[in-house]
Amino acid sequence: ENLSVVDDIDLAAQYEGEARFLRAHSLFNLVRLYGGVFVITETIDASDARNLERKSIEEAYEVIIEDLEYAYNNLPEAYGSSEVGRATKWAAGAELGKALLTEGSATSVARAETVLRDVATLSGKMLLDNYEDVFDFNNEYNDEILFAVRYQSGLLGLGSPFANLFSPLQSENAVIFGGGDELNVPTEGMEALYAANDARARTNFAVSWVDNSGNTNLERFVSKYNSTFSNVDDAPNDWVISRYADVILLLAEAINENNGGPNTEAIGYVDDVKLRAGQPVLTSSQTSTYFDFKLALEEERRKEFAFENHRWFDLLRTDRAVTVMNNHFVTDFQYNDPNETAFNTQPIQQFQTLLPIPQYEIDLNPSVAQNVGY
């Protein structure tokens, strides 16, 4: 609404592209979590807000895709060193490809393949040689990163809390400064998923830690966001939103969907990710059919993007959430420990793949419909 104050046409388009990229990113997360949500594309007053109704999922995706298409067509391909971290054309393309693939219509999936191939081949991004280097806080916004939430330590109010949130309880300063809250604990199933020589495992999480008395504690914890810092909740580590590995695995998925099975190109993208981790390439049994490849790709994404907040959305996109989670609850020891019955759980139902609308929102606006099942 205020872009007219910018005299430079190209700069105005960039600002609009950045704003629309961020709006689409937020709306994309919301619609995947809650289903139909409020879709706001212009300034409204409080009385209007209290009388809004939820839009459909389809209406939300119309705005998401339109915003991301605009951003993709109007954002710069890169910025100068002083502006690293702003959304680029390629960041918008990666998000657009994922949104199109998630929306799932035949037209959208075909468009997703085109966009993702352009990002993969034209962006200049690539897989780093070493997986751990992708997350090194001394190597942020490297050649694999398309977009990340930036953090900076030094008591500036810009530090990351995740190292403290994920490190073990009562670990004092033995793991990271200030100890941890022991949230997001890796399960036994996650530990068993990786081969012993998989380079990703020990970057993503540790299986033990040594306390200040020299005692070894056999506790798993997420270590992916750990670094050296001097104040609680003040780590310098960026949180990666999208990276090249995600783009090429999404492209492999799009190819599989569009062709009813994988081709050499799609298989090659997955093999590239596996080889970077020191793992053997896909076998013929993993690539012989559409569904075999889909399952192999699902497992590879789980290993590659552990604790990067992709897994749940991957399962929703492929309509595998209920099947996979219910199997997880039956087979993983954490949910069947006789000494920790509080963690026992019942199978989930399809309606639970969406969160309930918060009661606070319904209290503000009683016409807001609750999600079915809650």
Secondary structure, 3 states (H helix, E strand, C coil): CCHHHCCCHHHHHHHHHHHHHHHHHHHHHHHHHHCCCCCCCCCCCHHHHCCCCCCCHHHHHHHHHHHHHHHHHHCCCCCCHHHCCCCCHHHHHHHHHHHHHHHCCHHHHHHHHHHHHHHHHHCCCCCCCCHHHHHCCCCCCCCCEEEEECCCCCCCCCCECHHHHHCCCCCCCCCCCCCCCCCCCCCHHHHHHCCCCCCCHHHHEECCEECCCCCEECCCEECCCCCCCCCCCCECCCEEEEEHHHHHHHHHHHHHHHHCCCCHHHHHHHHHHHHHCCCCCCCHHHHCCHHHHHHHHHHHHHHHCCCCCCHHHHHHHCCCHHHHHHHHHHHCHHHCCCCCHHHCCCCCCHHHHCCCCCHHHHHHCCCCCCCCCC
